[in-house]
């Protein structure tokens, strides 16, 4: 019997292009891999009204939750961890796949289910060891944490290891039964965020909790295309906004028919124009 899979997206804040990017992600997923008769997508959001008439499960989050989860509005990546935790607690699927809002599937997500079990998770990509890294951002973790014993609770401590790695969290594939690992990652994140000067503390905390609990990590970057870099975002955001302003916010059927009008792939002309504009300041 085919394993049940739930794909999860998290979107919040005032930037409509961010939420509409998730809607584009949903449209692409339904067009290629999912059935409207058996919806398998969940959106965790502070603007649930934007997803009316979309065949997805919506999990609302409040302003108070966002404030608390982001460590009193200090680091919004905490919302990603707690939003995933909330979705896992509500899920009945065999496996859940949290995908960043600026990505779309290019390979069937069901192919990943064999990689997700009680002792194995999926993440986007291994970015290398923490110790002796040539990456300045990753090097911050060694500089800040090496030879330190950090208290997490009155009974538990954390120390970085020579085996510690940085894994990108653009995707997190995990069983709902392992939700406690996400809870532990948030606890580690909430402590390390005040110690390590980096924007990647969230994904490092996940990587470390998986290492400590002897959970294997499997790369899945080949499953996706994305518009995550600045140039693609600057190009695609106006397009996705114009699409929903033209066809309405809630017309799922119309959106599904017409979403191929949207593409985040830039022509050579657009790419060169952006590069020239950046060079010219």
C-alpha positions in Angstrom: 0.0 0.0 0.0 1.3 3.5 -0.9 2.4 5.5 2.1 0.4 8.6 2.8 2.3 11.9 2.4 1.5 15.3 3.6 3.3 18.3 2.1 3.5 21.4 4.4 4.1 25.0 3.6 4.5 27.8 6.1 3.8 31.5 5.2 3.3 34.5 7.4 3.8 38.3 7.4 2.6 41.2 5.3 4.3 40.4 2.0 1.6 39.1 -0.3 4.1 37.7 -2.8 5.3 35.3 -0.1 1.8 33.8 0.4 1.0 33.8 -3.3 4.3 32.0 -3.9 2.9 29.2 -1.7 -0.3 29.2 -3.7 1.8 28.8 -6.9 3.7 26.0 -5.2 0.3 24.4 -4.4 -1.0 24.8 -8.0 2.2 23.2 -9.4 1.9 20.3 -6.9 -1.8 19.6 -7.8 -1.0 19.9 -11.5 1.8 17.3 -11.4 1.5 15.0 -8.4 -1.6 15.4 -6.2 -5.3 14.7 -6.6 -8.0 17.2 -5.7 -10.1 14.2 -4.6 -7.4 13.4 -2.0 -5.8 16.7 -0.9 -2.5 16.1 0.8 -1.3 19.7 1.3 -1.3 21.7 4.5 -0.6 25.5 4.9 0.4 26.9 8.3 -0.3 30.6 8.0 -1.3 33.8 9.7 -3.6 34.7 6.7 -5.9 31.7 6.3 -8.4 33.8 4.3 -5.9 33.8 1.4 -6.4 30.1 1.0 -10.2 30.0 0.8 -11.4 27.6 -1.8 -8.0 25.9 -2.1 -8.2 22.2 -1.5 -5.7 22.3 1.4 -5.8 21.9 5.2 -5.2 25.3 6.8 -3.6 25.6 10.2 -3.9 29.2 11.5 -1.2 30.8 13.6 -1.8 33.9 15.7 0.2 37.0 16.2 0.9 35.9 19.8 2.3 32.6 18.5 4.5 34.3 16.0 5.9 36.6 18.6 6.6 33.8 21.0 8.0 31.4 18.5 10.3 34.1 17.0 11.9 34.7 20.5 10.0 37.9 21.0 10.3 38.9 17.3 14.1 38.5 17.3 14.4 35.6 14.8 11.6 34.6 12.5 13.1 31.1 11.7 11.7 29.9 15.0 8.3 30.2 13.4 9.4 27.6 10.9 10.3 25.1 13.6 7.2 25.7 15.7 4.9 25.8 12.7 6.3 22.4 11.6 5.7 21.1 15.1 2.1 22.2 15.1 1.5 20.6 11.7 3.1 17.3 12.8 0.9 17.2 15.9 -2.2 17.6 13.6 -1.0 15.1 10.9 -2.2 11.6 10.3 0.1 10.9 7.4 2.9 8.4 7.4 5.4 11.1 6.4 5.4 14.9 6.2 7.4 17.1 3.9 7.9 20.7 4.9 9.0 22.7 1.8 10.1 26.3 1.8 7.7 28.8 0.2 10.0 29.6 -2.7 10.3 26.1 -4.1 8.3 23.8 -6.4 8.5 20.0 -6.9 10.2 18.8 -10.1 10.2 15.1 -9.0 7.4 13.1 -7.4 7.5 13.6 -3.6 6.1 10.1 -3.1 9.5 8.8 -4.1 10.9 10.2 -0.9 8.7 8.1 1.4 11.1 5.2 1.5 13.8 7.5 2.9 11.6 8.7 5.8 11.2 6.4 8.8 11.8 6.3 12.5 15.6 6.5 12.1 15.9 8.5 8.9 14.8 12.0 7.8 15.1 14.0 4.6 16.8 17.4 4.4 17.8 19.6 1.4 21.5 19.3 1.3 24.6 18.6 3.4 26.6 21.8 3.5 29.6 20.3 5.3 31.3 19.9 8.6 31.3 22.7 11.1 34.9 22.4 12.1 37.5 23.8 9.7 34.8 25.0 7.3 35.8 27.5 4.6 32.3 29.0 4.7 32.4 32.1 6.9 28.9 31.7 8.2 29.4 28.0 9.1 32.8 28.9 10.7 30.8 31.1 13.1 29.4 28.0 14.8 32.9 26.6 15.5 34.1 29.9 16.7 31.1 30.4 19.0 30.7 26.8 20.3 33.9 24.9 20.3 35.1 23.7 23.7 31.9 25.0 25.3 29.3 23.1 27.4 26.0 24.8 27.0 23.2 24.2 29.5 19.8 23.7 27.9 17.8 22.6 31.0 18.8 21.9 34.6 19.6 18.3 33.5 20.8 18.6 29.9 23.8 20.1 28.2 24.9 20.6 24.6 28.4 20.5 23.0 29.3 20.8 19.4 31.2 17.8 17.9 33.8 17.1 15.3 30.9 15.2 13.5 28.6 18.2 13.6 27.4 19.3 10.1 25.3 22.0 8.6 22.3 20.7 6.7 20.1 23.1 4.7 16.5 22.9 5.8 14.7 24.0 2.6 13.0 20.7 2.9 12.4 18.7 6.1 11.0 15.2 5.6 10.0 13.5 8.9 7.5 11.2 10.4 4.8 12.8 12.7 5.9 10.3 15.4 9.2 12.0 15.5 7.7 15.4 16.3 9.7 15.4 19.6 12.9 15.9 17.6 11.5 19.2 16.2 10.6 20.2 19.8 14.1 19.5 20.9 15.5 21.4 17.9 13.5 24.4 18.8 14.8 24.2 22.4 18.4 24.1 21.1 17.6 26.9 18.6 16.2 29.2 21.4 19.5 28.9 23.3 22.0 29.0 20.4 20.3 31.9 18.7 21.7 34.2 21.5 25.2 32.7 21.2 26.0 32.2 17.4 25.9 35.3 15.1 24.3 33.5 12.1 20.9 33.4 10.3 21.2 29.6 10.0 20.8 28.6 13.7 17.4 27.0 13.0 18.8 24.5 10.4 21.9 23.8 12.5 19.8 23.0 15.5 17.8 20.5 13.5 21.0 19.0 12.1 22.4 18.6 15.6 19.3 17.1 17.2 19.2 14.5 14.4 22.9 13.8 14.9 22.6 13.5 18.7 19.6 11.1 18.3 21.4 9.1 15.6 18.9 9.9 12.9 20.2 9.5 9.4 19.8 12.5 7.0 19.3 12.0 3.3 19.7 14.8 0.7 16.7 15.8 -1.5 17.8 18.9 -3.3 17.4 17.2 -6.7 13.6 17.1 -6.2 13.2 20.9 -6.5 13.4 24.0 -8.5 13.3 27.3 -6.7 13.3 31.1 -7.0 15.2 31.6 -3.7 17.9 33.9 -4.9 17.4 37.6 -4.9 17.4 38.0 -8.7 14.7 35.4 -9.2 12.6 36.8 -6.3 12.8 40.4 -7.7 11.7 39.1 -11.1 9.0 36.6 -9.9 7.3 38.5 -7.1 5.7 41.2 -9.3 4.6 38.4 -11.7 2.9 36.3 -9.1 1.2 39.4 -7.6 -0.1 40.4 -11.0 -1.4 36.9 -11.6 -3.6 36.9 -8.5 -4.7 40.5 -9.0 -5.8 39.5 -12.5 -7.6 36.2 -11.7 -8.7 36.8 -8.2 -7.5 35.5 -4.9 -9.7 32.4 -4.4 -10.5 31.0 -7.8 -8.7 27.8 -7.5 -10.1 26.2 -10.6 -9.2 29.2 -12.8 -5.7 29.4 -11.1 -5.1 25.7 -11.9 -5.9 26.2 -15.5 -3.8 29.3 -15.9 -0.9 28.9 -13.5 1.5 27.9 -16.4 1.4 31.5 -17.4 3.7 32.0 -14.4 7.4 31.2 -14.5 10.3 32.2 -12.3 12.8 31.3 -15.0 14.4 34.5 -16.4 15.4 35.1 -20.0 19.0 35.9 -20.7 18.0 39.4 -21.4 16.3 39.8 -18.0 19.2 38.2 -16.2 21.8 40.5 -17.9 19.6 43.5 -17.2 19.5 42.7 -13.5 23.2 42.1 -13.4 23.9 45.4 -15.1 21.5 47.2 -12.7 23.3 45.7 -9.7 26.7 46.6 -11.1 25.6 50.2 -11.8 24.2 50.5 -8.3 
